[in-house]
Amino acid sequence: MRPHPLAQSLVPARAEAGTLGDLAREVPPLHPDTRSELARDRFAADESLLVLPVVDGGGHVLGILNRFRFLERFGRRAEQP
């Protein structure tokens, strides 16, 4: 099984494009064992970044990390004693 071709390209770039490939931009993926702080830093460094792909060792997409849901949960975790 080949890695999903959009594993690193899940963030829209421009709305006038004709294909999904035209709408996507390359985004380096995260892995399941990546620390939450790295995802936070990636979102903080690029305000236009809405999702981060999470892939396994073979590059297969396991899911996407949504910016708003992640930052909401990350913030709550930081507030807990």
C-alpha positions as CSV (number, residue, x, y, z in Angstrom):
1,M,0.0,0.0,0.0
2,R,1.4,3.4,-1.1
3,P,1.3,6.4,1.2
4,H,-1.6,8.7,0.6
5,P,-0.5,11.3,-2.0
6,L,-2.0,14.2,0.0
7,A,-0.5,13.2,3.3
8,Q,1.6,16.3,3.2
9,S,-0.8,18.5,1.3
10,L,-4.0,19.0,3.4
11,V,-4.1,22.8,3.7
12,P,-6.0,24.9,1.0
13,A,-3.9,27.3,-0.9
14,R,-6.3,29.2,-3.2
15,A,-10.0,28.8,-3.9
16,E,-9.9,29.4,-7.7
17,A,-8.0,26.1,-8.5
18,G,-9.6,23.3,-10.4
19,T,-8.4,20.2,-8.7
20,L,-7.7,19.2,-5.1
21,G,-4.0,19.1,-5.9
22,D,-4.3,22.7,-7.0
23,L,-6.0,23.6,-3.8
24,A,-3.5,22.0,-1.5
25,R,-0.1,23.1,-0.2
26,E,2.6,20.9,1.2
27,V,2.7,20.7,5.0
28,P,5.2,18.5,6.8
29,P,3.3,15.9,8.7
30,L,3.4,15.0,12.4
31,H,3.8,11.5,13.8
32,P,1.7,10.0,16.6
33,D,4.6,10.2,19.0
34,T,5.2,14.0,18.3
35,R,5.0,16.1,21.5
36,S,2.0,18.5,21.7
37,E,4.3,21.5,22.1
38,L,5.7,20.9,18.5
39,A,2.2,21.1,17.1
40,R,1.5,24.2,19.1
41,D,4.7,25.8,17.8
42,R,3.8,24.9,14.2
43,F,0.3,26.5,14.5
44,A,1.8,29.6,16.3
45,A,4.3,30.0,13.5
46,D,1.7,30.0,10.7
47,E,-1.7,31.6,11.4
48,S,-3.0,30.3,8.0
49,L,-2.3,26.7,9.0
50,L,-5.7,25.2,9.9
51,V,-4.8,21.5,10.0
52,L,-1.7,19.3,10.4
53,P,-1.7,15.8,9.0
54,V,-0.7,12.9,11.3
55,V,0.9,10.0,9.5
56,D,2.4,6.7,10.5
57,G,6.0,5.5,9.7
58,G,4.9,4.6,6.2
59,G,3.4,8.0,5.4
60,H,-0.2,6.8,5.6
61,V,-2.6,9.4,7.0
62,L,-3.9,8.4,10.4
63,G,-5.9,11.7,10.8
64,I,-5.7,15.4,10.9
65,L,-5.1,17.8,13.8
66,N,-7.5,20.7,13.7
67,R,-6.0,24.0,14.8
68,F,-8.9,25.3,16.8
69,R,-9.8,22.1,18.5
70,F,-6.2,21.4,19.4
71,L,-5.5,24.9,20.7
72,E,-8.7,24.8,22.8
73,R,-7.7,21.5,24.4
74,F,-4.0,22.4,24.7
75,G,-5.0,25.6,26.5
76,R,-7.3,23.8,28.9
77,R,-4.5,21.3,29.7
78,A,-2.1,24.2,30.5
79,E,-4.7,25.8,32.8
80,Q,-5.1,22.6,35.0
81,P,-3.0,22.6,38.2
